[in-house]
Amino acid sequence: MFKFNRNVYQSLTMITQFGINMLVPVLLCSFLGIFLDKKLGTSYLVVILFFVGAVAGGYNCFRFARTIFSKEADSEAYVHQGRKNRKKVSMKDKDYEKDSTGDK
């Protein structure tokens, strides 16, 4: 009936993780700011902690994106010689192969 498409599910999972990585720190810091404002009788901590949460969420998204792109680069480092005979090739090996064949 429905064809299983792994890439679609992986993409939806990544989008969800980006949202969670951004929203959780913002909400936690905002609620902490509201709690501290009520406890201490101030009115500015919620704003400060909201921006701290936004920066933390942005940094979380940056780290997550960096790991995604590094995994894609690792998966491209395989020489495709069939499913059973995959051999991992590093960037140094690729540069060496270019130099030894005379192509630059």
VMD Tcl script that draws the C-alpha trace (Angstrom):
set ca {
  {0.00 0.00 0.00}
  {2.38 2.72 1.23}
  {5.95 2.49 0.18}
  {8.41 2.86 3.07}
  {10.59 5.87 2.35}
  {13.33 6.11 4.94}
  {14.58 9.56 3.84}
  {11.20 11.18 4.49}
  {11.07 9.83 8.03}
  {14.66 10.84 8.69}
  {13.93 14.37 7.46}
  {10.84 14.66 9.64}
  {12.84 13.43 12.62}
  {15.56 16.02 12.01}
  {13.01 18.84 11.71}
  {11.42 17.73 14.97}
  {14.81 17.58 16.68}
  {15.66 21.10 15.49}
  {12.40 22.35 16.98}
  {12.96 20.58 20.27}
  {16.59 21.76 20.43}
  {15.39 25.34 20.04}
  {12.21 25.37 22.10}
  {13.21 23.47 25.22}
  {15.99 25.85 26.37}
  {13.84 28.91 25.60}
  {10.86 27.56 27.54}
  {12.93 26.32 30.48}
  {14.80 29.61 30.82}
  {11.58 31.61 30.45}
  {9.81 29.62 33.15}
  {12.87 29.90 35.37}
  {12.82 33.66 34.80}
  {9.12 33.87 35.69}
  {9.70 31.81 38.83}
  {12.69 33.92 39.90}
  {10.83 37.17 39.16}
  {7.96 36.09 41.42}
  {10.32 34.84 44.11}
  {12.64 37.87 44.10}
  {10.06 40.54 43.25}
  {11.85 41.67 40.08}
  {10.49 42.06 36.56}
  {13.49 41.79 34.25}
  {14.91 38.29 34.79}
  {12.39 36.68 32.46}
  {13.64 38.82 29.56}
  {17.31 38.13 30.30}
  {16.77 34.39 30.71}
  {14.61 34.28 27.57}
  {17.56 35.56 25.53}
  {19.94 33.20 27.32}
  {17.61 30.33 26.34}
  {17.44 31.58 22.75}
  {21.24 31.67 22.51}
  {21.49 28.21 24.06}
  {18.85 26.87 21.65}
  {20.62 28.39 18.66}
  {23.88 26.83 19.78}
  {22.16 23.45 20.20}
  {20.79 23.69 16.65}
  {24.22 24.66 15.34}
  {25.85 21.65 17.03}
  {23.12 19.34 15.75}
  {23.50 20.63 12.17}
  {27.26 20.25 12.38}
  {26.93 16.60 13.42}
  {24.47 15.94 10.59}
  {26.83 17.35 7.98}
  {29.83 15.50 9.41}
  {27.87 12.20 9.20}
  {27.02 12.92 5.55}
  {30.69 13.59 4.81}
  {31.64 10.32 6.49}
  {29.10 8.39 4.44}
  {30.46 9.92 1.22}
  {33.93 8.65 2.11}
  {32.99 5.12 1.12}
  {34.10 3.80 -2.22}
  {31.08 2.02 -3.68}
  {32.21 -1.42 -4.74}
  {29.08 -3.23 -3.77}
  {27.39 -3.58 -0.44}
  {29.76 -6.22 0.95}
  {33.06 -4.76 -0.22}
  {32.83 -1.17 1.04}
  {36.17 0.33 1.86}
  {36.53 3.55 3.80}
  {38.76 6.13 2.11}
  {39.98 9.19 3.97}
  {40.52 12.61 2.43}
  {44.31 12.07 2.55}
  {43.93 8.93 0.44}
  {41.82 10.81 -2.11}
  {44.44 13.57 -2.35}
  {47.15 10.94 -2.76}
  {45.22 9.24 -5.55}
  {44.83 12.56 -7.40}
  {48.54 13.32 -7.07}
  {49.64 9.87 -8.18}
  {47.49 9.93 -11.32}
  {48.69 13.37 -12.33}
  {45.25 15.01 -12.04}
  {45.17 18.21 -10.01}
}
mol new
graphics top color blue
foreach p $ca { graphics top sphere $p radius 0.5 }
foreach p [lrange $ca 0 end-1] q [lrange $ca 1 end] { graphics top cylinder $p $q radius 0.2 }
display resetview
